[in-house]
Amino acid sequence: AAGQVYLDDADSYDYVEGGYILKDFVFTDNKLTCRSATRPANHAKKSFTLDTTVERIIIYGLAAEPKAVVAEYTDIPSTYTEAAGKMVSMKQQLTFTKGDNGAIVIRKPDLFVDADWTITIEA
């Protein structure tokens, strides 16, 4: 499965000059990756950060319940290495619950949308 997320400040026209976040999300081989997407040539990245974090992830169709779920930042803006007075861990164990229809629900992974990261589901 794959998709994209687009975020901007919802206020200005800075998006015209590349003031936005565009991320690719891909789930394959029990890994969910979040990476910066390729931008159109005329949209060089203008300085834009957003301290928005992921609130919940729901994954359907796993063959078995995971033994562990681990998140790891692969690239994180330096402005996020310390957020809200607490250090951001580069690698962390995430908690999950069983949801409806065999899904797993990862609540509050608190991963920055503007950073690159991978969640590995260990079977």
C-alpha positions as CSV (number, residue, x, y, z in Angstrom):
1,A,0.0,0.0,0.0
2,A,1.2,3.5,-0.7
3,G,0.0,7.1,-0.5
4,Q,1.0,10.7,0.1
5,V,0.3,13.4,2.7
6,Y,0.4,17.1,1.9
7,L,0.4,19.7,4.7
8,D,0.8,23.5,4.5
9,D,0.2,26.4,6.9
10,A,-3.4,26.7,5.6
11,D,-3.0,30.5,5.9
12,S,-0.6,31.9,3.3
13,Y,0.4,31.5,-0.3
14,D,3.8,30.1,0.6
15,Y,2.9,26.8,-0.9
16,V,3.3,28.4,-4.3
17,E,7.0,28.7,-3.6
18,G,7.3,25.2,-2.0
19,G,6.4,26.1,1.6
20,Y,4.7,22.8,2.3
21,I,5.4,19.3,3.4
22,L,4.9,16.4,1.0
23,K,5.5,12.9,2.3
24,D,5.3,9.4,0.8
25,F,3.9,6.6,2.9
26,V,4.6,3.0,1.9
27,F,3.7,-0.2,3.7
28,T,5.6,-3.3,2.5
29,D,7.3,-6.3,4.2
30,N,5.8,-5.4,7.5
31,K,7.4,-1.9,7.4
32,L,5.6,1.5,7.2
33,T,8.0,4.1,5.9
34,C,7.4,7.9,5.8
35,R,9.8,9.7,3.4
36,S,10.0,13.1,1.8
37,A,8.3,12.9,-1.6
38,T,9.8,14.2,-4.8
39,R,8.6,17.7,-5.5
40,P,7.9,19.2,-8.9
41,A,11.0,21.0,-10.3
42,N,9.4,24.4,-9.9
43,H,8.7,23.7,-6.2
44,A,12.1,23.9,-4.5
45,K,11.6,23.4,-0.7
46,K,11.0,26.7,1.0
47,S,11.8,26.7,4.7
48,F,8.7,25.3,6.3
49,T,8.4,23.1,9.4
50,L,5.4,21.9,11.2
51,D,5.6,20.1,14.6
52,T,2.5,18.0,13.8
53,T,2.8,14.4,14.9
54,V,1.0,11.2,13.9
55,E,-1.8,10.5,16.4
56,R,-2.9,7.0,15.3
57,I,-2.0,4.3,12.8
58,I,-4.3,1.4,11.9
59,I,-2.9,-1.5,10.0
60,Y,-5.2,-4.2,8.5
61,G,-4.3,-7.6,7.0
62,L,-1.4,-8.8,9.0
63,A,-0.9,-12.5,8.9
64,A,-0.3,-12.7,12.7
65,E,-0.4,-10.5,15.8
66,P,3.0,-8.7,16.1
67,K,5.5,-9.5,18.9
68,A,6.7,-5.9,18.8
69,V,6.3,-2.7,16.9
70,V,9.4,-0.4,16.7
71,A,9.7,3.1,15.3
72,E,13.0,4.6,14.1
73,Y,13.7,8.0,12.8
74,T,16.0,7.9,9.7
75,D,16.1,11.7,9.2
76,I,14.8,14.3,11.6
77,P,15.1,18.1,11.4
78,S,17.4,19.3,14.1
79,T,14.6,21.6,15.5
80,Y,12.8,18.4,16.6
81,T,15.6,16.7,18.5
82,E,14.2,18.3,21.6
83,A,10.4,18.9,21.5
84,A,8.2,20.2,24.3
85,G,11.0,19.9,26.8
86,K,11.5,16.1,26.2
87,M,14.2,14.5,24.1
88,V,13.0,12.7,21.0
89,S,14.2,9.1,20.9
90,M,15.7,8.0,17.5
91,K,14.4,4.5,18.1
92,Q,11.5,3.5,20.3
93,Q,9.2,0.6,21.1
94,L,5.5,1.4,20.3
95,T,2.5,0.0,22.1
96,F,-0.4,-1.4,20.1
97,T,-3.8,-3.0,20.6
98,K,-6.0,-5.3,18.6
99,G,-8.7,-3.5,16.7
100,D,-11.7,-4.6,14.7
101,N,-11.4,-7.1,11.9
102,G,-7.9,-8.2,12.9
103,A,-6.3,-4.8,12.6
104,I,-3.7,-3.4,15.0
105,V,-4.0,0.1,16.3
106,I,-0.9,2.1,17.2
107,R,-2.0,5.0,19.4
108,K,0.1,8.1,20.0
109,P,3.3,7.0,18.2
110,D,4.0,10.8,18.3
111,L,6.3,10.6,15.2
112,F,6.8,14.0,13.5
113,V,5.2,14.1,10.0
114,D,8.0,16.3,8.8
115,A,10.7,13.7,9.7
116,D,11.6,10.5,7.8
117,W,10.9,7.3,9.8
118,T,10.1,3.7,9.6
119,I,7.9,1.5,11.7
120,T,8.8,-2.2,11.8
121,I,6.3,-4.8,12.8
122,E,8.1,-7.7,14.2
123,A,6.2,-11.0,13.8
